[in-house]
Amino acid sequence: MTLIDTHCHLDFSDFDSDRSQVIERAKSVGVGYIINIGSSVEASKRSVEISEAHDNIYSSVGIHPHYAKDVKGAIPQGFKELLKRDKVVALGETGLDYYRNLSPKKEQKALFTEFIKLSNEKGLPIVIHSREAHEDTLKLLKASSDGAVKGVMHCFSGTEEYLNEYLALGLYVSFTCSLTFKNADKSRLLAKKVPPERLLLETDAPYMAPQEFRGKRNEPSYLPYLAKELKKIHGFTEEDIARITTHNAKVLFGLPIEEEAKIVYPIRKALYINITNRCTNDCDFCVRASRDFVKGHNLKLEKEPTVPEIMKAMGDFSGYREVVFCGYGEPTLRLDEVKEIARSVKDKGLRTRMVTNGEGDLIHKRPIAKELFGLIDKVSISFNVDTSKRYDEICKSEFGNGVFDKIKEFARECKACGIEVEATFLNLPGVDIKSCERIATEELKVNFRMRSLNVVG
């Protein structure tokens, strides 16, 4: 399990007496990488030096809004030379701080604007500090970008409305170990609103040690306390939180982390089987068109795995709640393999589920529900939309138009065989949720679930 502390200040004098030991302690608890954040010209230089002395540390260079007055609201000459150093992966921290107002607002805004422009120019992510200044922060971000910002809102402390605005700009969001404080209920509710694919971990050390060490110096080795808190908030395992946030950090900061393709992949207490990347649909909304990862797992297969390869990858799967046939393709395309693996799973007394587009009968030119009975306990059928016409337009089945009614027929067949059926739909623009629910509960008399666009796994 690898964690990444995406924001700390090891260059501060708080660590002068034991910096090397602090770094080793972090390694010993699974903090594989650290991004040290520069907060002034001199601090940025120290940050780069520390990163260059340690393989697992990278640096960000910036000027905190507190020091905007020291540089007269402008990035000093020579500062940009730091960007040529190999271990620099971001700009910041920078932003606005109206809580302490240690620099005039005018100079804070001028400096922040320069950093946003520099971020756009260099293609480097920006680490943003905003305290009691979210309205102006958003205005400057929107005015200085083309509607999308590459970066992270560090130590988020705003409202849900501001959170949604930052997410809409494409920003990642990070929380500190203050999330573990007894009085942090509001922050925990906000953290739950952040899609896992946009979460990052940070300590902001030496500040804000977790509840167990409150009042003491914080350090990167305390990051697991934050991971455990987010595990509870999002209902994941600690391994899920570590994997997802590590992948997020890799993507944002361009870290050299290898992520091999997965044949099987755990999420929460379920084991998923990525049996194929092929699909009979070409859906407009499919995440396969934009990314290869689900909850931090790389699902892009080089080749379809054989049954022995899948069984070997599954290992001892007895500890999982269920085994799910759901990867980056349509599992019924490999129906024989699904049945063989499901038989082995059922022999061990585990529950099985299959996520399907419901086109299995069309694929095999025969009803397949009876073949699944006794092997698959539940099918989750992706209807996605509310009408046959919309399905044809958006899901683009290789079987042509009118597939929607065939999927309904498959759902009825499964239900008649005694397989539990769940009809799932997406909250796409124009889709009538009430109509979707009626199709599931009244017409088909099966379970109904509405899914959120781009939320998978």
Backbone torsions as a table, in degrees:
resi	resn	phi	psi	omega
1	MET	NA	121.3	-178.9
2	THR	-113.5	129.9	175.2
3	LEU	-111.5	153.9	176.1
4	ILE	-126.6	121.6	173.1
5	ASP	-85.4	105.3	-173.2
6	THR	-87.1	1.9	-179.0
7	HIS	-160.5	105.7	171.0
8	CYS	-151.1	172.5	-174.2
9	HIS	-128.4	68.4	179.9
10	LEU	-67.4	-13.9	178.9
11	ASP	-77.3	-13.0	-178.4
12	PHE	-66.6	155.3	-178.7
13	SER	-64.2	-19.7	177.4
14	ASP	-55.5	-23.9	-176.3
15	PHE	-107.9	7.9	-175.0
16	ASP	-61.3	-32.8	-174.5
17	SER	-83.6	-20.2	-174.8
18	ASP	-148.2	32.3	-175.5
19	ARG	-55.3	-46.2	-178.2
20	SER	-62.5	-40.9	178.8
21	GLN	-66.6	-37.3	178.1
22	VAL	-61.4	-43.3	-179.9
23	ILE	-65.4	-40.5	179.1
24	GLU	-68.4	-37.2	177.9
25	ARG	-63.3	-38.4	178.5
26	ALA	-62.7	-44.4	177.8
27	LYS	-59.2	-39.9	-173.9
28	SER	-67.5	-19.6	179.5
29	VAL	-108.0	12.7	173.7
30	GLY	96.8	7.5	175.2
31	VAL	-80.5	95.4	-171.9
32	GLY	-76.7	-29.6	-178.5
33	TYR	-138.8	151.0	177.7
34	ILE	-133.8	136.6	171.9
35	ILE	-110.2	114.6	-178.9
36	ASN	-89.7	130.5	-169.9
37	ILE	-103.8	123.8	175.6
38	GLY	-79.4	138.8	-177.4
39	SER	-122.8	1.1	175.4
40	SER	-158.3	176.1	179.4
41	VAL	-60.9	-49.5	-178.4
42	GLU	-68.8	-39.0	178.8
43	ALA	-64.8	-34.6	178.4
44	SER	-66.8	-38.9	177.2
45	LYS	-63.0	-43.8	178.6
46	ARG	-64.9	-37.8	179.7
47	SER	-60.6	-44.3	179.0
48	VAL	-63.5	-42.4	-179.3
49	GLU	-61.8	-42.0	179.1
50	ILE	-64.5	-43.1	-178.9
51	SER	-65.0	-36.2	-179.6
52	GLU	-72.7	-17.7	179.8
53	ALA	-90.7	-7.3	-176.1
54	HIS	-138.1	127.7	-177.6
55	ASP	-60.4	-33.0	-172.8
56	ASN	-94.4	7.3	-178.7
57	ILE	-117.1	134.3	175.1
58	TYR	-120.1	169.6	-174.3
59	SER	-132.1	153.9	170.6
60	SER	-122.9	143.0	-177.8
61	VAL	-118.6	129.6	-177.5
62	GLY	-164.4	-177.7	178.1
63	ILE	-134.3	115.9	-179.3
64	HIS	-61.5	146.8	179.1
65	PRO	-58.0	-24.4	176.0
66	HIS	-57.2	-31.0	-173.7
67	TYR	-102.6	14.0	-179.8
68	ALA	-59.5	-36.1	-178.9
69	LYS	-67.5	-29.9	-178.6
70	ASP	-67.7	-25.2	-179.6
71	VAL	-112.3	13.1	177.6
72	LYS	55.9	36.1	174.7
73	GLY	71.1	20.9	-178.9
74	ALA	-139.6	148.4	175.9
75	ILE	-70.9	122.4	-174.6
76	PRO	-66.7	154.5	173.9
77	GLN	-60.6	137.8	179.1
78	GLY	94.4	-22.5	-179.4
79	PHE	-62.0	-38.1	-176.5
80	LYS	-67.3	-16.4	176.5
81	GLU	-62.1	-28.6	179.6
82	LEU	-63.3	-26.2	-177.5
83	LEU	-68.9	-13.9	-179.9
84	LYS	-81.6	-10.6	-178.0
85	ARG	-77.6	137.9	-171.3
86	ASP	-61.8	-31.8	-174.1
87	LYS	-88.4	3.8	177.9
88	VAL	-84.8	120.1	-175.6
89	VAL	-118.7	-1.2	-177.2
90	ALA	-161.5	167.9	172.8
91	LEU	-110.7	136.7	178.4
92	GLY	126.1	170.6	19.3
93	GLU	-89.2	149.3	179.5
94	THR	-147.7	166.2	179.6
95	GLY	147.6	-143.2	-176.0
96	LEU	-134.0	139.4	176.7
97	ASP	-136.4	100.8	179.4
98	TYR	-96.5	4.6	178.6
99	TYR	-76.9	-48.4	179.0
100	ARG	-98.4	-27.2	179.1
101	ASN	50.4	48.0	179.8
102	LEU	-75.0	-13.8	172.4
103	SER	-129.8	149.6	178.3
104	PRO	-57.8	143.8	-178.5
105	LYS	-57.2	-38.3	-178.1
106	LYS	-59.4	-44.3	-178.7
107	GLU	-72.7	-35.3	175.5
108	GLN	-59.6	-47.5	-177.4
109	LYS	-66.2	-38.9	179.6
110	ALA	-63.8	-43.9	-179.3
111	LEU	-67.3	-44.1	179.6
112	PHE	-60.3	-42.0	179.1
113	THR	-60.5	-41.0	178.5
114	GLU	-63.5	-39.9	-179.9
115	PHE	-68.2	-37.7	177.3
116	ILE	-61.4	-44.8	-179.9
117	LYS	-65.1	-38.7	178.7
118	LEU	-66.5	-37.7	176.1
119	SER	-60.3	-45.0	178.3
120	ASN	-63.9	-41.0	-177.2
121	GLU	-67.5	-41.9	-174.9
122	LYS	-93.0	-11.9	-177.4
123	GLY	71.7	20.9	178.9
124	LEU	-96.2	141.5	176.4
125	PRO	-66.0	154.3	-178.1
126	ILE	-115.3	133.6	179.8
127	VAL	-98.1	113.4	-167.9
128	ILE	-107.0	128.6	173.1
129	HIS	-104.0	125.3	176.5
130	SER	-142.0	115.3	179.5
131	ARG	-129.1	116.4	-176.9
132	GLU	52.9	36.1	-177.8
133	ALA	-145.0	26.2	-171.9
134	HIS	-66.3	-33.5	180.0
135	GLU	-61.6	-48.7	179.3
136	ASP	-70.4	-35.0	178.1
137	THR	-58.6	-47.1	179.8
138	LEU	-64.7	-42.0	180.0
139	LYS	-58.9	-44.9	-178.2
140	LEU	-69.4	-38.6	178.8
141	LEU	-64.0	-43.8	-179.0
142	LYS	-69.0	-36.3	-178.1
143	ALA	-73.0	-26.4	-173.6
144	SER	-106.6	9.8	179.0
145	SER	-134.6	174.1	-179.4
146	ASP	-98.3	28.9	179.0
147	GLY	100.9	-6.8	177.5
148	ALA	-136.0	138.3	-178.1
149	VAL	-125.8	133.0	177.2
150	LYS	-95.8	107.9	-179.1
151	GLY	170.6	-165.5	-176.2
152	VAL	-140.4	137.9	169.8
153	MET	-84.5	105.0	-176.1
154	HIS	-77.9	139.1	175.5
155	CYS	47.5	58.7	-172.7
156	PHE	-60.4	135.7	-177.0
157	SER	-141.1	19.1	-177.3
158	GLY	-92.9	-161.2	179.8
159	THR	-93.1	172.9	177.2
160	GLU	-63.5	-35.8	179.2
161	GLU	-62.3	-45.5	177.9
162	TYR	-66.2	-38.7	178.4
163	LEU	-56.6	-47.1	-179.5
164	ASN	-62.5	-35.7	178.3
165	GLU	-65.2	-44.0	179.9
166	TYR	-66.1	-41.7	178.4
167	LEU	-62.8	-38.7	179.8
168	ALA	-64.1	-26.7	176.8
169	LEU	-79.5	-7.7	179.4
170	GLY	94.7	7.6	-177.5
171	LEU	-76.3	149.3	168.1
172	TYR	-83.0	164.1	-179.5
173	VAL	-133.6	135.2	177.8
174	SER	-125.7	150.3	176.3
175	PHE	-123.0	155.2	-179.8
176	THR	-100.6	-176.7	178.3
177	CYS	-66.2	-7.1	175.0
178	SER	-62.9	-16.3	176.7
179	LEU	-63.0	-19.3	179.9
180	THR	-87.8	-7.0	-177.6
181	PHE	-63.9	148.7	-178.8
182	LYS	-62.3	-31.6	-176.9
183	ASN	-96.9	22.0	-174.3
184	ALA	-100.2	28.7	-177.7
185	ASP	-58.3	-41.4	-179.8
186	LYS	-61.9	-44.1	179.6
187	SER	-65.4	-38.1	179.3
188	ARG	-65.6	-37.4	176.6
189	LEU	-64.2	-39.5	177.9
190	LEU	-67.6	-40.3	179.7
191	ALA	-61.0	-33.3	179.1
192	LYS	-68.9	-23.8	-179.4
193	LYS	-79.3	-14.7	-178.1
194	VAL	-82.6	123.8	175.2
195	PRO	-56.7	136.7	-179.2
196	PRO	-52.5	-32.3	-179.5
197	GLU	-67.7	-6.4	179.0
198	ARG	-117.3	8.5	-177.5
199	LEU	-89.8	142.2	170.8
200	LEU	-131.2	155.3	176.8
201	LEU	-102.4	144.7	173.9
202	GLU	-155.1	152.6	173.9
203	THR	-101.0	-29.5	-170.9
204	ASP	57.4	27.0	179.2
205	ALA	-57.1	139.6	16.7
206	PRO	-89.9	8.7	-177.2
207	TYR	-87.1	160.5	167.2
208	MET	52.1	60.7	174.2
209	ALA	-64.1	152.6	-179.8
210	PRO	-62.4	167.0	-174.4
211	GLN	-49.6	-40.7	-177.4
212	GLU	-63.3	-22.5	-177.4
213	PHE	-124.7	21.7	-173.7
214	ARG	-57.3	133.8	-177.4
215	GLY	94.8	-10.6	178.3
216	LYS	-103.6	172.9	177.2
217	ARG	-66.6	133.7	175.3
218	ASN	-85.6	156.3	175.9
219	GLU	-154.0	161.4	-175.2
220	PRO	-57.0	-26.3	-179.3
221	SER	-67.0	-11.3	177.9
222	TYR	-88.6	0.0	-177.5
223	LEU	-57.5	-35.4	178.3
224	PRO	-56.7	-27.2	177.9
225	TYR	-64.6	-37.9	176.9
226	LEU	-69.1	-41.9	178.4
227	ALA	-59.8	-40.9	179.2
228	LYS	-64.8	-37.1	179.3
229	GLU	-67.7	-42.7	178.6
230	LEU	-67.8	-31.2	174.4
231	LYS	-57.5	-46.8	-179.9
232	LYS	-67.2	-40.2	-176.9
233	ILE	-64.8	-42.4	-174.6
234	HIS	-98.0	-4.8	178.5
235	GLY	72.5	26.9	178.4
236	PHE	-100.9	-179.7	167.0
237	THR	-91.0	166.7	176.5
238	GLU	-63.3	-35.4	178.4
239	GLU	-64.2	-37.8	176.9
240	ASP	-60.6	-50.4	-178.4
241	ILE	-60.5	-43.6	179.6
242	ALA	-61.6	-48.1	-177.0
243	ARG	-65.1	-46.3	-176.8
244	ILE	-64.9	-48.5	-177.0
245	THR	-71.0	-31.0	176.4
246	THR	-66.9	-43.2	176.5
247	HIS	-62.1	-42.1	179.0
248	ASN	-59.7	-43.9	-179.9
249	ALA	-65.6	-39.1	178.0
250	LYS	-60.1	-45.8	-178.0
251	VAL	-64.9	-47.8	-175.9
252	LEU	-67.9	-44.8	-173.0
253	PHE	-99.4	-1.6	177.6
254	GLY	67.4	37.9	-177.8
255	LEU	-76.2	144.6	-176.4
256	PRO	-81.1	70.8	-178.4
257	ILE	-111.6	127.2	178.6
258	GLU	-79.6	135.4	178.3
259	GLU	-134.3	98.6	-175.6
260	GLU	-73.1	151.1	177.1
261	ALA	-65.4	144.1	-175.7
262	LYS	-109.2	132.5	171.3
263	ILE	-83.1	-43.5	172.6
264	VAL	-124.4	150.0	-176.4
265	TYR	-150.8	131.0	-179.4
266	PRO	-88.5	139.6	168.7
267	ILE	-137.3	127.7	-173.9
268	ARG	53.7	-124.6	-177.2
269	LYS	-107.3	20.2	-179.9
270	ALA	-116.0	149.6	176.2
271	LEU	-110.8	121.0	-177.1
272	TYR	-100.2	144.3	-179.7
273	ILE	-113.9	118.6	-179.1
274	ASN	-92.7	80.5	-168.1
275	ILE	-82.9	-24.2	178.5
276	THR	-159.6	154.3	172.3
277	ASN	-103.0	-0.9	179.6
278	ARG	-80.8	150.4	177.2
279	CYS	-148.2	152.0	179.2
280	THR	-89.3	-1.8	178.1
281	ASN	-114.9	158.2	173.2
282	ASP	-128.3	68.3	-172.6
283	CYS	-68.7	139.3	179.5
284	ASP	-59.9	-31.7	-172.3
285	PHE	-96.5	-2.4	-171.4
286	CYS	-60.8	131.3	-178.7
287	VAL	-67.8	-17.6	-179.8
288	ARG	-61.6	-24.5	-178.9
289	ALA	-74.8	-18.4	-174.4
290	SER	-118.1	-22.6	-178.9
291	ARG	-157.4	159.3	-179.6
292	ASP	-103.0	2.8	-170.5
293	PHE	-115.3	141.1	172.2
294	VAL	-128.1	120.3	-179.3
295	LYS	47.5	43.2	176.7
296	GLY	82.4	0.4	178.5
297	HIS	-98.3	133.0	174.7
298	ASN	-82.9	115.6	-176.1
299	LEU	-107.7	11.1	-179.5
300	LYS	-81.6	104.2	-177.3
301	LEU	-83.9	138.8	173.4
302	GLU	-76.6	-33.4	177.2
303	LYS	-153.2	159.9	179.1
304	GLU	-74.0	131.1	-177.3
305	PRO	-74.4	148.3	174.4
306	THR	-78.9	166.6	177.9
307	VAL	-60.1	-46.3	177.3
308	PRO	-59.0	-37.8	178.6
309	GLU	-65.0	-39.4	179.0
310	ILE	-66.8	-45.6	-178.8
311	MET	-63.2	-38.0	177.7
312	LYS	-65.4	-42.8	-179.9
313	ALA	-65.8	-31.5	179.9
314	MET	-68.9	-32.4	179.9
315	GLY	58.0	-141.1	176.5
316	ASP	-86.9	100.8	-175.0
317	PHE	-99.3	12.4	-173.7
318	SER	-66.3	-20.0	-176.8
319	GLY	-84.9	-2.7	-178.3
320	TYR	-87.8	154.5	178.6
321	ARG	-71.6	-38.3	179.2
322	GLU	-156.9	160.3	173.3
323	VAL	-112.0	129.3	-172.0
324	VAL	-120.4	126.4	173.6
325	PHE	-84.9	95.3	-176.0
326	CYS	-161.5	110.7	177.7
327	GLY	-132.9	-128.2	-180.0
328	TYR	-109.0	30.4	-179.8
329	GLY	-162.0	-172.7	-177.7
330	GLU	-93.7	111.1	-173.1
331	PRO	-63.1	-28.9	-177.8
332	THR	-70.3	-9.5	171.6
333	LEU	-63.9	-22.9	177.3
334	ARG	-120.6	55.8	-173.6
335	LEU	-57.5	-44.4	-178.5
336	ASP	-61.8	-41.2	179.8
337	GLU	-67.5	-39.4	177.1
338	VAL	-59.1	-46.4	-177.9
339	LYS	-64.2	-41.0	-178.7
340	GLU	-65.2	-44.3	179.9
341	ILE	-68.7	-43.0	-179.9
342	ALA	-60.4	-36.2	179.2
343	ARG	-61.9	-41.9	178.8
344	SER	-65.6	-38.0	179.4
345	VAL	-67.3	-44.9	179.9
346	LYS	-65.3	-32.9	177.7
347	ASP	-60.1	-26.2	178.7
348	LYS	-94.0	3.4	174.7
349	GLY	81.5	17.3	-179.0
350	LEU	-93.7	156.8	178.2
351	ARG	-80.9	144.4	178.6
352	THR	-124.3	150.0	177.2
353	ARG	-142.9	148.9	177.1
354	MET	-128.8	129.6	175.0
355	VAL	-99.4	119.4	-170.5
356	THR	-139.6	156.5	173.7
357	ASN	-83.5	-0.2	175.3
358	GLY	78.6	12.2	-177.3
359	GLU	-100.6	17.5	-177.6
360	GLY	-59.2	-37.7	178.3
361	ASP	-64.0	-39.8	179.0
362	LEU	-68.5	-39.2	-179.4
363	ILE	-61.9	-43.7	-173.3
364	HIS	-101.1	-1.9	177.1
365	LYS	58.0	35.7	175.6
366	ARG	-165.2	157.1	174.5
367	PRO	-67.3	132.0	-176.4
368	ILE	-111.9	-4.6	-174.4
369	ALA	-58.0	-42.9	-179.1
370	LYS	-63.0	-29.8	178.3
371	GLU	-71.7	-25.7	-178.7
372	LEU	-85.8	-23.0	-176.9
373	PHE	-60.3	133.7	-178.9
374	GLY	87.8	-15.3	179.1
375	LEU	-110.5	-39.1	179.0
376	ILE	-113.0	120.1	-177.7
377	ASP	-78.8	-32.8	-175.2
378	LYS	-145.7	138.6	171.5
379	VAL	-114.4	131.3	172.1
380	SER	-103.3	110.1	-173.6
381	ILE	-100.1	124.6	-176.2
382	SER	-86.5	89.0	173.6
383	PHE	-74.7	-36.1	174.5
384	ASN	71.4	-47.5	-172.6
385	VAL	-128.5	-179.7	-170.3
386	ASP	-103.5	-9.6	-178.7
387	THR	-139.5	156.6	178.2
388	SER	-62.5	-41.7	-179.5
389	LYS	-62.2	-43.8	-179.2
390	ARG	-67.4	-35.6	177.4
391	TYR	-61.0	-46.2	179.4
392	ASP	-59.8	-40.0	-176.4
393	GLU	-73.2	-39.0	-170.8
394	ILE	-98.1	-38.7	-174.0
395	CYS	-91.4	-23.0	170.7
396	LYS	49.1	64.2	178.5
397	SER	-69.9	144.5	176.6
398	GLU	-69.0	-11.4	178.5
399	PHE	-89.7	6.8	174.9
400	GLY	85.3	-157.9	-176.6
401	ASN	-82.9	160.9	176.7
402	GLY	83.5	10.0	-177.1
403	VAL	-68.9	-29.2	-176.8
404	PHE	-52.5	-44.4	-179.8
405	ASP	-68.4	-32.0	176.7
406	LYS	-66.7	-34.4	178.3
407	ILE	-68.5	-39.6	175.1
408	LYS	-59.1	-41.4	179.9
409	GLU	-62.3	-40.7	177.8
410	PHE	-62.4	-41.7	178.9
411	ALA	-60.9	-42.5	179.5
412	ARG	-64.3	-40.8	179.9
413	GLU	-62.2	-44.0	-179.9
414	CYS	-63.4	-44.8	179.5
415	LYS	-61.0	-42.8	-179.2
416	ALA	-64.1	-29.2	180.0
417	CYS	-81.0	-10.2	-179.0
418	GLY	96.8	11.4	175.7
419	ILE	-86.6	133.2	176.6
420	GLU	-66.2	135.1	-176.2
421	VAL	-122.6	134.0	174.0
422	GLU	-124.4	122.8	176.8
423	ALA	-96.4	122.2	-177.7
424	THR	-111.6	145.8	-177.9
425	PHE	-134.2	160.9	-178.5
426	LEU	-111.3	143.6	177.7
427	ASN	-80.9	57.8	178.6
428	LEU	-77.1	152.2	175.9
429	PRO	-56.0	132.3	177.7
430	GLY	89.7	-13.0	179.5
431	VAL	-81.6	127.8	-178.8
432	ASP	-85.6	109.4	-175.7
433	ILE	-62.8	-39.3	179.1
434	LYS	-61.8	-40.4	178.1
435	SER	-64.2	-39.2	178.0
436	CYS	-61.3	-46.8	-179.9
437	GLU	-62.9	-38.1	179.0
438	ARG	-63.9	-41.7	178.8
439	ILE	-58.5	-44.9	-177.0
440	ALA	-70.8	-56.1	-168.6
441	THR	-84.2	-32.4	-176.8
442	GLU	-98.2	-48.2	-177.1
443	GLU	-75.9	-50.1	-176.9
444	LEU	-94.3	-19.7	-178.7
445	LYS	56.6	48.9	176.8
446	VAL	-127.3	175.9	179.2
447	ASN	-69.3	149.2	-178.2
448	PHE	-118.6	138.1	173.2
449	ARG	-144.7	130.9	175.6
450	MET	-98.2	126.4	-179.8
451	ARG	-103.8	154.8	177.9
452	SER	-93.9	139.7	179.4
453	LEU	-57.9	134.5	176.9
454	ASN	70.5	7.5	175.0
455	VAL	-104.5	108.9	-178.4
456	VAL	-129.0	150.7	177.8
457	GLY	85.3	NA	NA
